[in-house]
Amino acid sequence: MIKIEFPINEKFRKYLKLEYLFNQYDFFIKQKHNQYISNVIFNIIFKLNSNAARADIKVELINDLQRIVNKYKNQDEEATKLKKRLEKINSFSSYSLSSNKMMQELKVRSESPIGINDIDFSKYKIWNELQNTRSRNIYYKNLSKDLLIIKEAIYFILRIIRKQTSKENLIANDMMAQIKLNPLIRFDLLTISLKSSVSYEASISANKYAININFTHPEDDKKIKKIIKFTASLHHL
């Protein structure tokens, strides 16, 4: 089965994007050291600092953790611990650009059309040559250690919400379907499950009363309308 997640509000769109960045970081930090892997990891760290180390993310996570404490008694202990750790953080300081010239130059290069490279940048070239996988990972973990609590809170919240689901088998006649919503419930996430053999792409539009689902085929120039069977799962805290 192919599962596609659609955030229904902007908050969970941010959560899913941050989860994706953290997953990328976890994948590449396991790879054997070379300068190209280093380029990728630095890029991810800069993106995480721009997107995860924000006051609004912290506030939203604290509010959602409190919601879990109030609603899910079997999860309240872990939610409370994460909430308290977040509340202790006054500001994030994963790296200091002003005191680290290499990081400052890497940040500038990451925003350029070419991206991070070591051309005319001997400090970075030497740094890469002196690293092995272990020393490199220690360096990265020191840079991103303040973001660990953000990662743990997002993973925890998404794990909870993915378990809270109402599943429905649906048919898209003429490649369109609609899910009626209870306007008293604020849904956060929609998961669409399709058979692996189905190559039609799903897109959604939503309001508080309904979610409209449309399917298209990337190579179907004939625009033949077909019936598509799929499963839709709605999630909310």
C-alpha positions as CSV (number, residue, x, y, z in Angstrom):
1,M,0.0,0.0,0.0
2,I,1.1,3.6,-0.7
3,K,0.2,5.9,2.1
4,I,0.1,9.7,1.6
5,E,-0.3,12.1,4.5
6,F,-2.0,15.5,4.0
7,P,-1.8,18.1,6.8
8,I,-5.2,19.8,7.1
9,N,-3.8,22.9,8.9
10,E,-0.7,24.9,8.8
11,K,0.6,23.8,12.2
12,F,0.7,20.1,11.2
13,R,2.2,21.1,7.9
14,K,5.1,22.6,9.8
15,Y,5.3,19.5,12.1
16,L,5.5,17.1,9.1
17,K,8.2,19.3,7.3
18,L,10.3,19.3,10.5
19,E,9.9,15.6,10.9
20,Y,11.1,15.2,7.3
21,L,14.2,17.3,8.0
22,F,15.0,15.4,11.2
23,N,14.6,12.1,9.4
24,Q,17.0,13.4,6.7
25,Y,19.5,14.4,9.4
26,D,19.2,11.0,11.1
27,F,19.8,9.2,7.8
28,F,22.9,11.2,6.6
29,I,24.6,11.2,10.0
30,K,24.8,7.4,9.8
31,Q,26.7,7.6,6.5
32,K,30.5,7.2,6.3
33,H,32.3,10.6,6.4
34,N,33.1,12.4,3.2
35,Q,32.9,16.0,2.2
36,Y,29.7,15.6,0.2
37,I,27.9,14.1,3.1
38,S,29.2,17.0,5.2
39,N,27.7,19.5,2.7
40,V,24.3,17.8,3.0
41,I,24.3,17.6,6.8
42,F,25.3,21.3,7.2
43,N,22.5,22.3,4.8
44,I,20.0,20.3,6.9
45,I,21.3,21.8,10.2
46,F,20.9,25.3,8.8
47,K,17.3,24.5,7.7
48,L,16.5,23.1,11.1
49,N,17.8,26.2,12.8
50,S,15.7,28.4,10.5
51,N,12.5,26.4,11.0
52,A,12.7,24.5,14.3
53,A,14.4,27.0,16.6
54,R,11.4,29.4,16.5
55,A,9.3,30.7,19.4
56,D,6.0,29.9,17.7
57,I,7.0,26.2,17.2
58,K,7.9,26.0,20.9
59,V,4.6,27.5,21.9
60,E,2.6,25.2,19.6
61,L,4.4,22.1,20.9
62,I,3.8,23.1,24.5
63,N,0.1,23.6,23.8
64,D,-0.3,20.3,22.0
65,L,1.6,18.4,24.8
66,Q,-0.8,20.0,27.3
67,R,-3.7,18.8,25.2
68,I,-2.3,15.3,25.3
69,V,-1.8,15.5,29.1
70,N,-5.5,16.5,29.5
71,K,-6.9,14.0,27.0
72,Y,-4.7,10.8,27.0
73,K,-4.0,9.7,30.5
74,N,-1.9,6.8,29.4
75,Q,0.5,9.3,27.7
76,D,0.4,12.1,30.2
77,E,3.7,11.2,31.9
78,E,5.9,11.4,28.8
79,A,4.0,14.5,27.6
80,T,4.5,16.2,30.9
81,K,8.3,15.5,30.8
82,L,8.6,16.9,27.3
83,K,6.5,19.9,28.1
84,K,8.7,20.8,31.1
85,R,11.9,20.4,29.1
86,L,10.5,22.8,26.4
87,E,9.4,25.3,29.0
88,K,13.0,25.5,30.5
89,I,14.4,26.6,27.1
90,N,14.5,30.4,26.9
91,S,16.2,30.5,23.5
92,F,18.0,28.2,21.1
93,S,21.7,28.6,20.5
94,S,22.6,25.6,18.3
95,Y,25.5,27.4,16.8
96,S,27.0,30.9,17.0
97,L,27.6,32.5,13.6
98,S,29.4,35.5,15.2
99,S,32.0,33.4,16.9
100,N,32.5,30.6,14.3
101,K,33.8,31.9,11.0
102,M,33.6,28.6,9.3
103,M,29.9,28.2,10.2
104,Q,29.3,31.8,9.1
105,E,30.8,31.2,5.7
106,L,29.0,27.8,5.3
107,K,25.7,29.6,6.1
108,V,26.3,32.2,3.4
109,R,27.3,29.5,0.9
110,S,24.2,27.4,1.7
111,E,22.0,30.2,0.5
112,S,23.9,30.7,-2.8
113,P,22.9,29.1,-6.1
114,I,25.8,26.7,-6.0
115,G,25.4,25.8,-2.4
116,I,28.0,24.6,0.1
117,N,31.4,23.9,-1.4
118,D,35.1,24.2,-0.5
119,I,36.3,26.3,-3.4
120,D,38.5,29.1,-2.1
121,F,37.5,27.9,1.4
122,S,40.6,26.2,2.8
123,K,39.3,26.2,6.4
124,Y,36.4,24.0,5.4
125,K,38.6,21.8,3.2
126,I,41.1,21.2,6.1
127,W,38.2,20.6,8.5
128,N,36.8,17.9,6.2
129,E,40.2,16.3,5.7
130,L,40.8,16.0,9.5
131,Q,37.5,14.4,10.3
132,N,36.4,10.8,10.6
133,T,32.9,9.6,10.9
134,R,32.9,9.6,14.7
135,S,34.6,13.1,15.2
136,R,32.3,14.6,12.5
137,N,29.2,13.2,14.3
138,I,30.3,14.6,17.6
139,Y,30.7,18.0,16.0
140,Y,27.3,17.9,14.4
141,K,25.6,16.7,17.6
142,N,27.1,19.6,19.5
143,L,25.8,22.0,16.9
144,S,22.2,20.6,17.0
145,K,21.9,19.4,20.6
146,D,19.5,22.2,21.6
147,L,17.1,21.1,18.9
148,L,16.8,17.5,20.3
149,I,13.8,18.4,22.5
150,I,12.0,19.9,19.5
151,K,12.6,16.6,17.6
152,E,11.4,14.5,20.5
153,A,8.3,16.5,21.0
154,I,7.4,16.5,17.3
155,Y,8.0,12.7,17.0
156,F,5.9,12.1,20.1
157,I,2.9,14.3,19.0
158,L,2.9,12.8,15.5
159,R,3.1,9.3,17.0
160,I,0.0,10.0,19.1
161,I,-2.0,11.6,16.4
162,R,-1.3,8.8,13.9
163,K,-2.8,6.4,16.4
164,Q,-6.0,8.4,16.8
165,T,-7.7,7.6,13.5
166,S,-11.1,7.0,12.0
167,K,-10.7,4.9,8.9
168,E,-13.2,4.7,6.0
169,N,-13.1,2.8,2.7
170,L,-14.1,5.1,-0.2
171,I,-14.7,5.2,-3.9
172,A,-13.7,8.1,-6.1
173,N,-16.3,8.2,-8.9
174,D,-15.0,10.1,-11.9
175,M,-11.7,10.4,-9.8
176,M,-13.3,12.7,-7.2
177,A,-14.5,12.0,-3.6
178,Q,-15.6,14.0,-0.6
179,I,-15.4,13.3,3.1
180,K,-17.9,15.1,5.3
181,L,-16.5,16.5,8.5
182,N,-17.9,17.1,12.0
183,P,-17.4,20.9,12.3
184,L,-17.1,20.6,16.0
185,I,-13.8,18.5,15.6
186,R,-10.6,20.1,14.4
187,F,-9.0,17.5,12.3
188,D,-5.2,17.8,11.8
189,L,-4.2,15.1,9.4
190,L,-5.6,13.0,6.5
191,T,-3.9,9.7,5.4
192,I,-4.9,8.3,2.0
193,S,-4.0,4.6,1.3
194,L,-3.8,3.4,-2.2
195,K,-2.9,0.0,-3.7
196,S,0.7,0.0,-4.9
197,S,-0.5,-0.6,-8.5
198,V,-2.4,2.7,-8.5
199,S,-0.4,5.5,-10.1
200,Y,-3.0,8.2,-9.7
201,E,-1.9,11.3,-7.7
202,A,-4.2,12.6,-5.0
203,S,-4.7,16.3,-4.0
204,I,-7.1,17.8,-1.5
205,S,-8.9,21.0,-0.6
206,A,-10.5,21.3,2.8
207,N,-12.7,23.5,5.0
208,K,-14.3,22.8,8.4
209,Y,-17.2,20.9,6.8
210,A,-15.6,18.7,4.1
211,I,-12.5,17.5,2.4
212,N,-12.5,17.2,-1.4
213,I,-10.2,14.7,-2.9
214,N,-9.2,14.7,-6.5
215,F,-7.1,12.1,-8.4
216,T,-5.0,12.8,-11.6
217,H,-2.7,10.7,-13.6
218,P,0.7,12.3,-14.5
219,E,0.8,10.6,-18.0
220,D,-2.9,10.3,-18.8
221,D,-3.4,12.8,-21.6
222,K,-6.7,11.3,-22.6
223,K,-8.2,12.5,-19.3
224,I,-10.4,9.4,-19.0
225,K,-12.4,9.4,-15.8
226,K,-11.9,6.2,-13.7
227,I,-13.2,4.8,-10.5
228,I,-10.6,4.6,-7.8
229,K,-10.9,2.7,-4.5
230,F,-8.9,3.9,-1.5
231,T,-8.9,4.2,2.3
232,A,-9.0,7.5,4.1
233,S,-8.0,8.0,7.7
234,L,-8.7,11.2,9.6
235,H,-6.5,12.1,12.7
236,H,-6.8,14.7,15.4
237,L,-5.5,15.3,18.9
